[in-house]
């Protein structure tokens, strides 16, 4: 058994950034899908002349595809830096985490 006492904060932040960006892509795709569905059915359920409201759903869906991965990545980086620093602090106090490596 080895003891993990410290991690590289920037390495952890980079990992967290990439992971959260991928989650942002998945969430963006889901929101875009539901935006397109909303736009497709908006004409059937909304009064005549209000079809622009359906375009709002499509526009929101397209924006989600580009904006959410960026927002998730930035937040992932911030959380990664803070989380890595807290991990190092707690490991200093507690003595580390025992892991088994091959």
C-alpha positions in Angstrom: 0.0 0.0 0.0 1.2 3.5 -0.9 0.0 6.7 0.7 -1.2 9.5 -1.5 -0.3 12.7 0.3 -0.5 15.4 -2.4 -1.8 15.9 -6.0 -0.7 18.5 -8.6 -3.5 21.1 -8.5 -3.2 22.1 -12.1 -3.2 18.5 -13.3 -6.4 17.9 -11.3 -7.9 21.2 -12.6 -7.1 20.1 -16.2 -8.8 16.7 -15.6 -11.8 18.4 -14.1 -12.0 20.9 -17.0 -12.1 18.2 -19.6 -14.6 16.1 -17.7 -17.0 18.9 -17.1 -16.7 20.1 -20.7 -17.8 16.6 -21.9 -20.7 16.7 -19.4 -21.6 20.2 -20.8 -21.7 18.8 -24.3 -24.1 16.0 -23.2 -26.3 18.5 -21.4 -26.2 20.9 -24.4 -27.2 18.1 -26.8 -30.2 17.2 -24.6 -31.3 20.8 -24.3 -30.9 21.3 -28.0 -32.9 18.2 -28.7 -35.8 19.4 -26.5 -35.5 22.9 -28.1 -35.9 21.4 -31.6 -38.8 19.3 -30.4 -40.4 22.4 -28.8 -39.9 24.3 -32.1 -41.4 21.5 -34.1 -44.6 21.3 -32.1 -44.9 25.0 -31.2 -47.1 25.7 -34.2 -49.6 23.1 -33.3 -50.2 24.3 -29.7 -49.6 28.0 -29.9 -52.0 30.5 -31.5 -51.5 31.7 -35.1 -48.8 34.4 -35.4 -46.9 33.2 -32.3 -44.6 30.9 -34.2 -41.7 33.1 -33.3 -42.0 31.7 -29.8 -41.1 28.3 -31.3 -38.0 29.7 -32.9 -36.9 30.8 -29.4 -36.8 27.1 -28.4 -34.7 26.3 -31.4 -32.4 29.2 -30.8 -32.0 28.3 -27.1 -31.1 24.8 -28.1 -28.5 25.9 -30.5 -27.0 28.3 -28.0 -26.9 25.5 -25.4 -24.6 23.4 -27.8 -22.0 26.2 -27.7 -22.4 27.9 -24.4 -22.9 25.1 -22.0 -19.6 23.2 -22.7 -17.7 26.5 -22.2 -19.5 27.4 -19.0 -19.1 23.8 -17.6 -15.4 23.8 -18.6 -14.7 27.1 -16.8 -16.6 26.0 -13.7 -14.8 22.7 -13.8 -11.5 24.4 -13.8 -12.4 26.7 -10.9 -13.8 23.7 -8.9 -10.7 21.6 -9.8 -8.3 24.3 -8.5 -10.3 24.7 -5.3 -10.9 21.0 -4.9 -7.2 20.1 -5.5 -6.1 22.7 -2.9 -8.7 21.4 -0.4 -7.5 17.8 -1.1 -3.9 18.7 -0.4 -4.9 20.6 2.8 -7.0 17.7 4.1 -4.3 15.2 3.2 -1.7 17.2 5.1 -3.9 17.2 8.2 -5.1 13.5 7.9 -1.8 12.0 6.7 -3.0 11.0 3.2 -5.0 8.3 1.5 -3.8 4.7 1.3 -4.0 3.3 -2.3 -2.9 0.1 -3.8 -0.9 0.5 -7.1 0.3 -2.2 -9.5 
